Every structure is written in C-alpha cells, then in structure tokens.
Amino acid sequence: MIKKLLLFILFTLLLTTKSNAQRRFIYQHEFGAEGGISNFQSDFVAKGPADGKATINGFSLSGTHYLHILPRRYGASKIYRHTILKTSLGINATTFDNTSYGTGTKPLSDPPKYTYQSTPSKILLARLNSKTTIISLDNELQFYFKDIIRFLHKYNRYRNKSKVNPYVSVGLGIHYFNATPSYDQEAIDNQAGWNQTPGASNGTGDPGYPDNYKASYIAKTNTVTVSGNLAFGARYKASPYYDLVAQINVKYYLSDWMDGVNPELSSNMANDFNSVISVGFIYHAF
C-alpha cells in the first residue's frame, strides 16, 4: 500500500512539473542536414597553400536537430531570444598522406645516389598513408546576433527585415573513429634508411622507418574520444519553413591517434584537429 502511494505521489509530481514547465516555456524543434569538406590537421604533412593549412583531405555529412526553449512571455531574458541548442549526428571520412614531399614515386634504393641503407627520410615518410572514418555526436550552444524568435517567425509583419542571422557556437563532441594507417613493407624488410656500418648513428628510430620513428608510432586505432568545438556561421531565411545555413566548424580532439599515427617526439606536442566548411538546410517543425 505504501509503495503504491509513493508511486502515485511521484507520478503526480512529474505531471505537475511537466505542466508548469509547459506553461512557462515553448519547445520548438527544427531538423536539417549538412554536407561539407574538411581540412584535417594531423601528424601527416598536408599538401596545399599556406603550408597545407588550406588542404581539402576529407568530407562530412550530418543530420541535425535544433531545440528552442522559448519563454511564453516575449519580454523575458535575452538569452532565450538569442540561443539555440544544436545536436548533430554525422560521419567524416579523411585520407592522409605525405605526398607533399614529392618523393612518393621515387625508388627506395637508387644507386649511385643512395642505397636502401642511405634512403632519405622524406622518401620513407612518403610511403606512409592512412584513412580515418569518424562517427560523431556533437552538442553546441549557438548564440545568434539577432533575435532568433523574430527571425524565425512565420508572419512577415513580426519577422526581422534582414534575411541573414550570423551566429557563434561552442560545444563538445564524442567521436568513435577507425584509423587504418599503412606503411611500405619493402622499407621494413630491407631496413631502409638504416646505416648498418658499425658505430653509425641511426637516431632513435627503428630499422626501415623514417628518422626517429618507431613501429609503435603507427597503429590501427579503433576507439572513442571527445572534442571541444568552436563554430561560426549564418542562417539565411529562404521561406517561412526553411532556412539555409553555412558554417565553419573547428574540432580539437583529445587524442593524437585520429590518423593512426602518433610520433612521440618533442616536435609533436599538439593533438589532431579538424576544420569543416559545410552548407545545409533547416526545416522548422513548428
């Protein structure tokens, strides 16, 4: 009897809380999709302008959900009138290589210039490549420069005259990623770049690998990590029910294994990060 009474009280409290929340707030939902190109900065030497900072080495697709928590009284805090919570579920596919060294087609042994033992490190690095697939769940709090309630209003007389509303957002993401690096087996079998003369200095690397690289620095990786996200973008009001959106998003991962390569060197102190330029559409489900 007491158990049933407690359950009844708990159920009543939940209903009361939900009813009060519904009286105070309006919950509006939006759904959309985005697609874009990415510049993934990792332990590979990207090819392109600005030292590879503008290289396109991946693409991304995602489905999005936007939640507005709006007070029924319009004159309430500006926070509600300028913020939206965005959740996205997406996939990113990236290919990494070191072809910017321009040595990918050169032989490992090229007498009389060099033999297996004296193969330059850049030629060995050019034999290293990788592919990474990432499935991401991201949450971001977007702050719009203009009143988002008036921007999204269905009726022209209440809507902002401007059709563009820029925003900035911060958030966190959780990512499952699968990285599959590949290195030249010929270099390993012939201990390329490894001077076998007694007393020769070969640095701290393993035979057959680039300078100071060990076999343990290259590994297939299949795990989960998190990221901090920062984004800049803008909405364009295409119709009363649809918006177009463009965004630049930067994700800094708390892992340096996103590409399957992690040289434990003094010159490698930063984790991997990914910059994505995307466009998409948003449908208002209210």
Secondary structure, DSSP 8 states (H G I E B T S, - for coil): -HHHHHHHHHHHHHHHHHHHHHHHEEEEEEEEEEEEEEEEESSS---STTTTTT---EEEEEEEEEEEEEESSTTS-HHHHHEEEEEEEEEEEEEEE-GGGS-TTS-S-BTTTB-STT--HHHHHTT-EEEEEEEEEEEEEEEESS-HHHHH-SSTTTS-S-SEEEEEEEEEEEEEEEEEEE--HHHHHTTTT---STT---TTS-TTSSTT--GGGB--EEEEEEEEEEEEEEEEE-SSSEEEEEEEEEEEES-S-TTSB----TT--S--EEEEEEEEEEEE--
